[in-house]
Amino acid sequence: MMITHRPAEQDVISSPVRKTVGWLRPGVALSLAFVSSACAVGPDYKAPNPHLDTFHSAAAVNARRAAPSPSLDAWWNGFHDPELVRIEQRVLSQNLDLAAALARVRQASGAAEAATARLLPTLDFAPEASVNRMSRESLIGHVVGTVPGSHRDYRTYDVSGAASWEIDLFGGLRRGQEAARDEEQAAQAERVGERVTVAADAADAYFQIRGDQARLAVVEKQIAVDSHLLELVRQRRASGVSNEREVAQAEALLQSARQNAPLIRIALEAQLNRLDVLMGAQPGGYAAELDARADIPAIPAIDGDTPAEMLRRRPDILAAERRLAASNARIGQALGDYYPKLSLSGALGFQSLNPQRLFTAPGFQAAGSGAIRWRIFDFGKIDAEVQQARGANAEALARYRLTVLHAAEDVENAFTTLVQSEQRTEELRIEVASLTRARDLSQQSFQAGVIPLTDVLDADRQLLDSQDQLALNRANAARAAVSSFRALGGGWPT
């Protein structure tokens, strides 16, 4: 280690330092040249090239007549719902799952930096001053005590630096660095996947809230209608036109409508709490902001991307591929233990009993060494480690292929659910319109005494069921659109 000091002493000190550095330089240069030209042990990674046929449900999705397709980066803007956009912004900035995913990325980044640092030399600088008292009864004490002018008390001063370096001759350390870098990239992809998930979960909860509010409005309207019908029957009973049986039937119909409300409120409260947690808040924190009911917005168009685009965008596929690459590099890291390891170490410094003579030529000391470590017999430990690494690689490959298939399954299921839900919504709209007319005509006929009350009750019950199914199905169609965007990997800028 070179230490700068007074110019008058420069020439005296530089000579021994120059000799030691000159001795080390050829070995270091030779090692660097060998490392830069050597090939790393283990198989070189080749990314898999999965093949998927065109999504068979994509044609139906592309044929939908809807608003223009939004960008997948921020698909929620395509619903043109300011409340949904505000929720998504809040979720993406406050969600705790995203915060945990970011922390995992930092951990993986630290591991990758540590793996890189292991390829480089380590330099320790350890200046030291000590005060000592020698025992007169020790062997050295007896010998020194015979020397005239010797003292039991003495001080030592040591200014030195030590360097060590494991030369990566066969690339085992480089394979470890490669694996750590791949795992860091996998963690980054998983963080993006968490973003895609929480964005979709927030929209899913929001549309369920709007759907439950619409269903609750249907129930409340039905309660008002049934209350009016009960009052009408009681009036007819008072005038002798109706009987007690019809009054009981009207009361039962009103209670049937009322008992639906608590179940819907339970579901509504659960989704409000879910949304608050997604926004990193205590349940109930933002619920009041959604008290004002709003219609479920129109569903935008969705481009039925090709499988290649889906494979490029899906974070879970990207993460699985990076995990596969890391497992491949771990094989080389394990194989590296079959080969010898070369380590170089050296120390330069000054030591003296007198601080005034510390930085002088007589006080200079240097040491250099090289060592080879080779595991030639370990009862099959390396074999077991290599077998474990190969098994992990085979598992990672299977998981990657399975991830691709599950991704295609997600797309197909989401597309089919969306198309069929929208078709069912149209059918339910027609049914509700027809049942509304039938119910109104039944009430008019009952008031005129043409039909019995049971016909009115049946028409009213059928209308309530259809209106409830329409509100529920509209929410499900919007949720299916959200699932489609999530299945395509939407929700992050590529």
Phi, psi and omega in degrees: 000125180280132179235127181278137180209200188295142181302329183295334183261000187299312184292329182292320186277329189294334185295306179295324178298316182297322180296317182292314178298321178298327178289325182280329189302314180299321180293318179295316180298319179296319179295316179299317180296320181293316181297318183292333183261343184285152176267142179283143179289160178096166182288137172286141186283136173235118183296138178292155181236079183290148179241127175234137175287167180300140178300125185287343178263002183293326182299318180294323179291318180293336182277354181296143175260107183210187179294164180304149181288129179280168175291139180294336181302317180222067187298334182297338177294337181291344178278347178054045179240105183303325180294319178295318179297318180296319179297316181297319179297319180291318180297314184291342179258343187238351186296135184280333174297322177293322178296319178293321179296322177295322177296324178293326176295319179297321177297315180295324177295319177297320178295322179293320178294322178294321179294324177292320181296331180293344178279348188251160179294156176247130181239125179244132177244119188224077174294145186211140172229135183223149176245129188230151170230122185273141175284130177287340183268354178281168180300312180294323180297321178295320181291312182294327182297339178278350181274127180298138176080006179285155181231145176288326183266134176205162180235148176233147179233129185224120175237107185211163176226142181235138180237143176221151185204122172268114181285125182277076186294320188246010170084011179297318178292323178294323176295322176296320176296318179299316180295318180295322178294319178296321179292327174297316178295324176296319178296322177295319178294322179293328175294318176298319178299323176296323177296315179300318183293312184291327177296317179290321179297321179295315178294321179299315178296320181297315182288329174294323177298313180295323177294317178295323177295321177294320178294322178295322177296323177297316181296316181296320177295319180294323177298318179297318180294316182291328176295319177296320180294319178297318178298321179295318180294321179295322176296318178294326178292323180293329180271000177086007181277319179258171178241177183294331179297318179292327176295317180295322178295319179293322177295319179296320178297319179295318179293326177297320178291320182292325184288347176283332185298313180300322180297319179291322179294325177298313179296320180297315181296321180297320180287325176297317178294319178300317181293321178298317179296320177299330178271010177071028182237159175295141178308130183101351184294317182245007186299324183296334181292341181254016178296322179290121183285148179215152180289154174289127185291166177294144182276128180287168174290154179230125178282121176287084184304156174289156177304326180298319178294320179297318179296328181284331187264330187294117181296327181293327176290318178297318180293319180296323179293321178291324175296323177296316178298319180296319180294327177294318179293328179296333175298312178298323179297319178291320179295333181298338180285349175290339191253158180291154179241132182252130178236137175246142177214152180202157180218137176228139178177191182226141178219138182200155172276345182241120182299333180289339181251016183294307184267061176231167181299318178296332181276355181283139175220151182211151177210146177214144181208159173225143183222145176244130177239128185219119178277095183264347180206113181217025178059036175080016181296317179295319178303316180295321180293320178294317178299319178297317180295319178293321177296320178296324178293317178297321177295317180297322178295316179296319179293324177298311180298321179294322178298319178298316181294319178296324178297315177297322177298317179302315181297311182299315181296317181294317179298314181296317179298320180296309183297314182290325178295319178293321177296318179294325177299317179296318179295321179292325177299315179296318180296318180297318178299318180292316181292329177296316177296319181295319180295316180299317179293325179294319178296320178295319180291323178294317179296331179276356179080018183276321183236159178283168181295330181301326178294322178293318180297318179296316179296320181293319180294319179296320179294318179299314180298317182292319178295320178295317179295325178295313179298317180295319183288327176297319177294320180294324178295318177295321178294324177295325176295318177299316178298325178293316178297319179294318181297328179280355180087021181282155178120005177209146179283126179268000000 
